[in-house]
Every structure is written in C-alpha cells, then in structure tokens.
C-alpha cells in the first residue's frame, strides 16, 4: 500500500511540474510583464532596471527553475493590475470559492444518488420518467441561464433571496471566512449553490441509474436473490455498493470541475471568489493571477485523483489484492 501511494505521489509530482512549466510559458511569453507594470512614458532605463530586477534577462532555464521553486512556496509574484501579492489575493478569495463548491457538491450528491437509484429500481414508473425528462432539461440548460432564471424568480419576482454578493461573513482563524454562520450568508449561498449543483446533479443521477441497471443484471445479484435475501439487502447492500465504485471517479472529477468552472456562476451572482478574480485577470492580461489559478486547479485535480485512487483500493477488494500483490 505504501509503495502504491509513493508511485501515485511521484506521478502527481510529474503532472504538477508539467503544468508549472506550461504556466511559466504563459507567464513568460504571453505579453511583456514590464509593459503591464509601467506606463507608456516610462523611460527605457527604468524599464531595463525593472527587467533586471524581475530576472527577465537571465537564461530561460534559470527563470523556469526559479518560477517552479517560488510556486512550491506559494509565491506567484505581484499582480500587474492590483499591485498586491497574488498568493494573498487568492487566499482572500479561496474560502468563498471552496465554500460554494463544497455546498454545491453536497447538494448534487444528496439529490443525484437517490434520484438515480429510484430511476433504476422503478424505471417504468411515471415519476422515474419525469426525473429522466427533468434531467435532460437540467443537463441542457446553460449555467448562466439557470442563474438568471433563479434571480428573476426568487429575487426580482418573489424577493426572497439576494441576487448578488456573499452576504455577511464570519472570520474563522487568521484568513478563512464563512457565510454559513450568518442568515444573510446562507441566503446568498442558496441560488449560486443550486445553479452550480444542477448540472452535476443531473449527471450523477443519470450515471448512477445507468450503473445501477448494469449491476442489477449481474450474476451475483441473481445469486443473492436465489439465497433468499430481501430486495432491500440486494438493492442497497450489494447493488448500490458496487454501483458507487465507478461513480466515485466522476464525482471526484466533478468536484474539481465545480471549482474550475465556477467562473460563470460567480460572475452571474457577483460571488467574490477565485473564478471572478480569474475572469478579471483575463480581461486585464494579469499573467501572475492566471498562472497561479492554473497551478491551483492542477493541484486540486491531482489531489482529488489521488484520493479517488485510494478510495478505489479501500472499497474494491480486487484492487486491494492487486495492490498488495504488486507490493509483495
């Protein structure tokens, strides 16, 4: 098991280095950093001094090594637009994005898995067919349109929920802030979380339904019924357990996707998270923020993949035996 984890960690390190080099290329060759930091009338001598200070005259291999070492220390330089350390800015925005992503993931799981199981077990019922039809609508609607419709219904028409912002937040520790402990924060979170969770929920529902139908046709399910086990035991102890093994991969990757692609939702609801910051950096060609965001998303996907691989080994006895056999 330890050897398996070490191999996964080495592979993850290689992925991060590759993404770091891509971020460096973007950082170094997409526009001139000096032009982004000084005005048009800045003398050539000051430009050259700044270029020397930033190390832009050094060999590319030296610059790439320094960039990777600084990134390993969470030092991504200074924002061109805001003139602040990028790590500080991302740290200030990270709680809002993670809070939104985690709540959206929980909502999609709590709704998607039961609906998928019901649609598989009662696939000929009118309610299951209605769920299937609604899932097609949910997976087809663009995220921004869903957000606008929710704003029109619950903010403009009914006036129940705020249409933008994060509401009042409470500090926890030195840098983390949460809106889950205030009423205005909870109200502000409802619509963005539903908007972000809707697509993931329909995807999980359809995946669980398809996997559940496949598992229910397996031989060991017939043997379980032949042994006289109750339908509840067959469905939820044998079938559902084996259904969730392949679902874990999609759910894990979707968690990373929720964080990576929360840009639209954060823009629609003016949510002060990393997605909104990244969009501003694109509009202003703020390369340090763009490179830091790229590295953060890569790091998140690497961690999620590592956790999913470990869960596979824990849940599936066949993989556990294979891992132990390879280690031995």
Steps between C-alpha positions, in 0.01 A plus 500: 500500500782741585670424168172571320467836672863590420448416131186715490681786673789487253255498207314794655827690542579447132159637401547808717845567353359473147215738581747732671709516183188579297417776746855631471475514122178696537658721766811566295386518139139627505570871478781695662473517882685832504246661268223387732667652808612841370345782303554593136725797589735301726863553389692210347751505787226440758353224285840330479553535876160340566577223253828437682322502836244244380777278360362512145850532353616170650504172301160336452602189695589715800174690478298177475677345799446812709132512399444137605684547830302814578176324408590216739519767772167649384676810375346603167632853480315830493175564315545742210159656552458507879870536599451242778656158560301243301511244782333750736228578248429132431498426873236769550281361219554128562251457790210634294570267206562190711192564712284534189655192336467278807136595561419450131670158502308391810171612345573316174587179688204514740260545210675316216570164664147437642335616176729274298428199722125562487506544121680166468282302741171651374605568142151443356319727745365841398711673766822340374418611146432851630842501673662393175328778308598760760858375493513562126379855559751553781794368302403706193447841662808725503620591847463874447138455385417293807649769723310780324171308528555442872581868553187606311278261698635519855653849505307716256154339514478355851768705673603208721872479428777753422605510137872562547785493750595265780312665786645543847799277577664390824879466530635162612868498583743739339377492138193281455156660479161329480147610430348178634470649849289803403147518363591737218794277408275193481243683290769625264638149459175326402462610137869478397528153659186373324617647168840336532356169627222456244717379212706274728185359660346399167830346388533298822136390481533368147832332577369329815191384311705351215747328735221372723317343205824336389574361846146368547555274195817348646519133601582565865173697535309195374690281747417742781132477417526119473641493853178656623634845582244778521467749216623777730818305579554417132445857383680699767763262636614326182385704200545855628840427654635374168328779310682770695849370416512643144288797608775613739728591212244723333393658829862574590577656164175696511607653832809632328289615206265687731794702633661543160184600314328705770600811303160539334303449821720740694462759223121470483459536877798736555641237737839622631692182425800388299299459179408866495861594574620278214254660258627845599858382446412385147340833418810687622761242385613459861732205436610427862138444608429287193807283560420460871140402423618242246739346753236497772247318280766248395596442865131452589444241226818315598392480864149387405636229267731378776212482750278319246775245430535432872123467541497251212752284682304524827158425348587239234652180646635398157707817469613465860624146428673619182674784683620270777615246242698763311654627823596150602 
